Amino acid sequence: MGRPTRASRALSQNFLADRGAAARLAGLAVPRPTPLLLEVGAGKGALTELLAPRCRRLLAYEIDSRLVPVLRERFSDTPQVQVVEGDFVVARPPRTPFAVAGNVPFSRTADIVDWCLRAPALTDATLLTQLEYARKRTGDYGRWTQLTVLSWPRHEWRLVGRVGRHSFRPAPRVDAGILRIERRRTPLLGSAALHGWRHLVELGFSGVGGSLYASLCRAHPRRRVDAAFRSAGLDRRLLVGEVAPVNWLRLYEVLAP
């Protein structure tokens, strides 16, 4: 099989070397057998090996052409595993329900998350990301990002675990978090309401001194914004990032056309 393949800095590779951490990630990603799973960045197959028994079919994507022959040899006797050479984010999402899992390149996290959110048939995604990214997206700092709030009616975001930096080879500079994104079986808002929801959230994050109240007053009568804040139990002095998605939903109920 030749010399061990070194991680590529250009591809932001940090291979998961801790089998215990890999087993925990696999259990969180596929808590019960699933028909179809897509793995992002299969690397040398450490996680693939643990995911395979849990799937009827596993598509293991790997962008590094040096690693593809190694993966194909390793899983040549595992018929449910198909190694796909190429960039995951340009792949066409399956039309049937599927899940995503992977130890994602930290520099590609945003692109991979966007791909998952756009895929209509995605059921859930369990991604090993920078811990800071996972905490920011899930409100773990007590603040919420615009992307999380925008997608909240259809997707739930959770931080479900942490993995120390020394579980990787080479070790990155920061620890990792296990980010879980689940598509809601019943959306919190119907399709017809999503345009108004996007308009409200983008208006709120438009940046009038960071004040959600001031931003909303640009497009709504002050008395209606006051009523919305009372309904949501919010202080007018709150910064926009301090407002949780559940409170945004209360605001929307009052301010929606």
C-alpha positions as CSV (number, residue, x, y, z in Angstrom):
1,M,0.0,0.0,0.0
2,G,3.0,2.3,-0.1
3,R,4.0,5.1,2.3
4,P,1.4,6.6,4.6
5,T,-0.4,9.5,3.0
6,R,0.4,12.8,4.8
7,A,-2.4,15.3,5.5
8,S,-2.7,18.1,3.1
9,R,-2.7,21.6,4.5
10,A,-4.3,22.9,1.3
11,L,-7.2,20.5,1.8
12,S,-7.4,21.4,5.5
13,Q,-7.0,17.7,6.5
14,N,-6.9,16.6,10.1
15,F,-7.5,12.8,10.3
16,L,-9.5,11.5,13.2
17,A,-7.1,9.1,15.0
18,D,-9.0,8.4,18.2
19,R,-11.1,5.3,17.7
20,G,-13.3,6.1,20.7
21,A,-14.1,9.5,19.4
22,A,-14.9,8.0,16.0
23,A,-17.2,5.5,17.5
24,R,-19.0,8.2,19.4
25,L,-19.4,10.2,16.3
26,A,-20.7,7.2,14.4
27,G,-23.3,6.5,17.1
28,L,-24.5,10.0,17.1
29,A,-24.7,10.2,13.3
30,V,-26.5,6.9,12.8
31,P,-28.3,6.0,16.1
32,R,-30.4,3.4,14.1
33,P,-29.8,1.7,10.8
34,T,-30.3,4.0,7.8
35,P,-30.9,3.3,4.1
36,L,-28.6,5.9,2.7
37,L,-25.7,7.9,4.3
38,L,-23.3,10.2,2.6
39,E,-19.9,10.7,4.3
40,V,-18.0,13.9,3.8
41,G,-14.2,13.6,3.6
42,A,-13.7,9.9,4.2
43,G,-10.0,10.4,4.6
44,K,-8.3,7.1,5.4
45,G,-11.6,5.4,6.3
46,A,-11.4,5.4,10.1
47,L,-15.0,6.7,10.4
48,T,-16.2,5.0,7.3
49,E,-15.4,1.6,8.9
50,L,-17.7,2.4,11.9
51,L,-20.5,3.9,9.8
52,A,-20.7,1.1,7.2
53,P,-22.4,-1.6,9.5
54,R,-25.1,1.0,10.3
55,C,-26.0,1.7,6.6
56,R,-27.7,-0.2,3.8
57,R,-25.7,2.1,1.4
58,L,-22.8,4.4,2.2
59,L,-21.4,6.9,-0.3
60,A,-18.0,7.9,1.0
61,Y,-16.8,11.1,-0.7
62,E,-13.1,12.0,-0.8
63,I,-11.6,14.9,-2.7
64,D,-7.9,13.8,-2.2
65,S,-7.1,11.5,-5.2
66,R,-4.1,10.1,-3.2
67,L,-6.5,8.6,-0.7
68,V,-9.1,7.1,-3.0
69,P,-7.2,4.0,-4.0
70,V,-6.5,3.3,-0.3
71,L,-10.1,3.6,0.5
72,R,-11.3,1.4,-2.3
73,E,-8.8,-1.3,-1.4
74,R,-9.8,-1.1,2.3
75,F,-13.5,-1.4,1.5
76,S,-13.3,-3.8,-1.5
77,D,-15.1,-6.5,0.6
78,T,-17.7,-4.1,2.0
79,P,-20.4,-4.1,-0.7
80,Q,-22.5,-1.3,0.8
81,V,-19.6,1.2,0.7
82,Q,-19.1,3.1,-2.6
83,V,-16.1,5.4,-2.6
84,V,-16.8,8.5,-4.6
85,E,-13.8,10.6,-5.8
86,G,-14.6,14.3,-5.9
87,D,-15.7,17.4,-4.1
88,F,-18.8,16.7,-1.9
89,V,-20.2,20.2,-2.3
90,V,-20.6,19.9,-6.1
91,A,-22.4,16.5,-5.8
92,R,-26.1,16.4,-6.7
93,P,-28.1,15.5,-3.5
94,P,-30.0,12.2,-3.6
95,R,-33.8,12.5,-4.3
96,T,-34.6,9.9,-1.6
97,P,-34.2,10.5,2.1
98,F,-30.6,10.5,3.3
99,A,-28.3,11.5,6.1
100,V,-24.8,13.1,6.1
101,A,-21.9,12.5,8.5
102,G,-18.2,13.4,8.5
103,N,-15.1,14.8,9.9
104,V,-15.3,17.9,7.7
105,P,-12.3,20.0,6.6
106,F,-12.5,23.1,8.9
107,S,-12.0,25.5,6.0
108,R,-14.9,24.0,4.1
109,T,-17.4,23.8,6.9
110,A,-19.6,26.7,5.8
111,D,-19.9,25.3,2.2
112,I,-20.8,21.9,3.4
113,V,-23.4,23.2,5.9
114,D,-25.0,25.3,3.1
115,W,-25.1,22.2,0.9
116,C,-26.9,20.3,3.6
117,L,-29.4,23.0,4.2
118,R,-30.3,23.2,0.5
119,A,-30.8,19.5,0.0
120,P,-34.6,18.8,0.0
121,A,-34.3,15.1,1.0
122,L,-31.8,15.5,3.8
123,T,-33.0,14.1,7.1
124,D,-30.0,15.0,9.3
125,A,-26.3,15.9,9.2
126,T,-23.8,15.1,12.0
127,L,-20.6,17.0,11.4
128,L,-17.3,17.3,13.2
129,T,-16.4,21.0,13.0
130,Q,-14.3,23.5,14.8
131,L,-15.7,23.8,18.3
132,E,-16.2,27.5,18.0
133,Y,-18.3,27.1,14.8
134,A,-20.5,24.5,16.4
135,R,-21.0,26.7,19.5
136,K,-21.8,29.8,17.5
137,R,-24.4,28.0,15.3
138,T,-26.2,26.3,18.2
139,G,-26.4,29.3,20.6
140,D,-24.0,27.7,23.0
141,Y,-22.4,31.2,23.6
142,G,-25.8,32.6,24.5
143,R,-25.9,34.2,21.0
144,W,-27.5,33.1,17.8
145,T,-26.4,33.7,14.2
146,Q,-28.5,34.8,11.3
147,L,-28.1,31.5,9.5
148,T,-29.4,29.5,12.4
149,V,-32.4,31.8,12.9
150,L,-33.2,31.8,9.2
151,S,-33.2,28.0,9.0
152,W,-34.8,27.3,12.4
153,P,-38.4,26.8,11.1
154,R,-37.1,23.8,9.2
155,H,-33.9,22.7,10.9
156,E,-32.9,22.2,14.5
157,W,-29.3,22.9,15.4
158,R,-27.6,21.1,18.4
159,L,-24.1,20.7,19.8
160,V,-24.0,17.1,20.8
161,G,-20.4,16.5,21.7
162,R,-16.8,17.7,21.8
163,V,-13.6,16.1,20.6
164,G,-10.2,17.3,21.8
165,R,-7.6,18.5,19.3
166,H,-5.2,15.7,20.2
167,S,-7.7,13.1,18.8
168,F,-6.5,14.2,15.3
169,R,-3.4,13.7,13.2
170,P,-2.0,16.2,12.7
171,A,-3.5,18.0,15.7
172,P,-5.3,21.2,14.7
173,R,-4.9,24.3,16.8
174,V,-8.4,24.1,18.3
175,D,-10.8,21.4,19.7
176,A,-13.7,20.2,17.6
177,G,-17.4,20.0,18.2
178,I,-20.0,17.5,17.0
179,L,-22.7,19.6,15.3
180,R,-26.1,17.9,14.6
181,I,-28.6,19.5,12.2
182,E,-31.9,17.8,11.9
183,R,-34.7,18.6,9.4
184,R,-37.9,18.9,11.2
185,R,-40.6,16.3,10.2
186,T,-43.2,19.1,10.7
187,P,-41.8,22.5,9.9
188,L,-42.6,25.3,12.4
189,L,-43.8,27.5,9.5
190,G,-45.4,26.6,6.2
191,S,-43.9,27.2,2.9
192,A,-46.0,30.3,2.2
193,A,-44.7,31.9,5.4
194,L,-41.0,31.5,4.7
195,H,-40.6,34.6,2.5
196,G,-42.0,36.7,5.3
197,W,-39.9,35.0,7.8
198,R,-36.7,35.6,5.8
199,H,-37.7,39.3,5.4
200,L,-38.2,39.7,9.1
201,V,-34.9,38.0,10.1
202,E,-32.9,39.8,7.5
203,L,-34.4,43.1,8.7
204,G,-33.6,42.3,12.3
205,F,-30.0,41.5,11.5
206,S,-29.7,44.6,9.3
207,G,-27.6,46.3,11.9
208,V,-29.0,49.4,13.5
209,G,-26.5,49.5,16.4
210,G,-27.0,45.8,16.9
211,S,-30.5,46.6,18.3
212,L,-33.2,44.3,17.1
213,Y,-35.9,46.7,18.3
214,A,-34.5,49.6,16.3
215,S,-34.1,47.5,13.2
216,L,-37.7,46.3,13.3
217,C,-39.0,49.8,13.8
218,R,-37.6,50.7,10.5
219,A,-40.3,48.7,8.7
220,H,-43.1,48.3,11.4
221,P,-45.1,50.8,13.5
222,R,-43.5,51.2,16.9
223,R,-46.7,50.1,18.7
224,R,-46.7,46.8,16.8
225,V,-43.0,46.2,17.6
226,D,-43.8,47.0,21.3
227,A,-46.6,44.4,21.2
228,A,-44.4,41.8,19.6
229,F,-41.7,42.3,22.2
230,R,-44.2,42.0,25.0
231,S,-45.6,38.8,23.4
232,A,-42.1,37.3,23.2
233,G,-41.1,38.5,26.7
234,L,-38.1,40.5,25.3
235,D,-36.4,43.5,26.6
236,R,-36.1,46.3,24.0
237,R,-32.4,46.7,24.9
238,L,-31.4,43.2,23.7
239,L,-28.9,42.9,20.9
240,V,-30.1,40.9,17.9
241,G,-27.7,38.0,18.5
242,E,-29.1,37.5,22.0
243,V,-32.6,36.7,20.8
244,A,-33.3,32.9,20.6
245,P,-35.1,31.4,17.6
246,V,-38.1,30.5,19.7
247,N,-38.5,34.3,20.5
248,W,-38.2,35.1,16.8
249,L,-41.2,32.9,16.2
250,R,-43.2,34.9,18.7
251,L,-42.1,38.1,17.0
252,Y,-43.2,36.8,13.7
253,E,-46.6,35.8,14.9
254,V,-47.3,39.4,15.8
255,L,-45.5,41.2,13.0
256,A,-46.3,38.9,10.0
257,P,-48.6,40.5,7.4
